[in-house]
Amino acid sequence: MWSRRLGIACALVLLVAAGVLPARPAGKGKALRRTVYPAAFAPGEGQALAERYCQICHAAMLVTQQAKDSTGWEKTLVQMEKWGIAPSAAEHDSLRRYLLASYGPRAR
């Protein structure tokens, strides 16, 4: 019984995180604010690389939601290269710079 309740709770949390369910019931408290993430990459040097390498597996929106620092983007690129993308060293650096400039840490 406990594991079933835990499973249901986890599923609800995932649905809220995915935006399928509202975090609060309608009409209670403040209105929900949802961040709208772009469905296309931001213009700039490196956009074509992002479209070429990132969209092999992901929709642009998945990438545009990220707010990683330089180390975070580097780790992501290294992992993606292990999984099969193959940019040159220069493309890797350009792509990391683009992702950092376009989708770096957000101001608090």
Contacts in CASP RR format, 6 or more apart in sequence:
PFRMAT RR
TARGET T0000
AUTHOR 0000-0000-0000
METHOD contacts of the structure
MODEL  1
MWSRRLGIACALVLLVAAGVLPARPAGKGKALRRTVYPAAFAPGEGQALA
ERYCQICHAAMLVTQQAKDSTGWEKTLVQMEKWGIAPSAAEHDSLRRYLL
ASYGPRAR
12 21 0 8 1.000
15 21 0 8 1.000
16 22 0 8 1.000
16 23 0 8 1.000
19 34 0 8 1.000
22 32 0 8 1.000
23 32 0 8 1.000
24 32 0 8 1.000
37 61 0 8 1.000
37 64 0 8 1.000
37 65 0 8 1.000
38 60 0 8 1.000
38 61 0 8 1.000
38 64 0 8 1.000
39 59 0 8 1.000
39 60 0 8 1.000
39 61 0 8 1.000
39 64 0 8 1.000
40 60 0 8 1.000
41 47 0 8 1.000
41 50 0 8 1.000
41 51 0 8 1.000
41 54 0 8 1.000
41 60 0 8 1.000
41 63 0 8 1.000
41 64 0 8 1.000
41 102 0 8 1.000
42 64 0 8 1.000
42 102 0 8 1.000
42 103 0 8 1.000
44 98 0 8 1.000
44 102 0 8 1.000
45 94 0 8 1.000
45 97 0 8 1.000
45 98 0 8 1.000
46 94 0 8 1.000
46 95 0 8 1.000
46 97 0 8 1.000
46 98 0 8 1.000
47 98 0 8 1.000
49 87 0 8 1.000
49 91 0 8 1.000
49 94 0 8 1.000
49 95 0 8 1.000
49 98 0 8 1.000
50 60 0 8 1.000
50 63 0 8 1.000
50 95 0 8 1.000
50 98 0 8 1.000
50 99 0 8 1.000
51 60 0 8 1.000
53 80 0 8 1.000
53 85 0 8 1.000
53 87 0 8 1.000
53 91 0 8 1.000
53 95 0 8 1.000
54 60 0 8 1.000
54 63 0 8 1.000
54 80 0 8 1.000
56 85 0 8 1.000
57 80 0 8 1.000
57 83 0 8 1.000
63 99 0 8 1.000
63 103 0 8 1.000
64 102 0 8 1.000
64 103 0 8 1.000
66 73 0 8 1.000
66 76 0 8 1.000
66 99 0 8 1.000
66 103 0 8 1.000
66 104 0 8 1.000
67 103 0 8 1.000
67 104 0 8 1.000
67 105 0 8 1.000
67 106 0 8 1.000
68 76 0 8 1.000
68 99 0 8 1.000
68 100 0 8 1.000
68 103 0 8 1.000
68 104 0 8 1.000
68 105 0 8 1.000
69 100 0 8 1.000
69 104 0 8 1.000
69 105 0 8 1.000
70 96 0 8 1.000
70 100 0 8 1.000
73 96 0 8 1.000
73 99 0 8 1.000
73 100 0 8 1.000
73 103 0 8 1.000
73 104 0 8 1.000
74 96 0 8 1.000
76 99 0 8 1.000
77 87 0 8 1.000
77 92 0 8 1.000
77 95 0 8 1.000
77 96 0 8 1.000
77 99 0 8 1.000
81 87 0 8 1.000
81 92 0 8 1.000
87 95 0 8 1.000
END
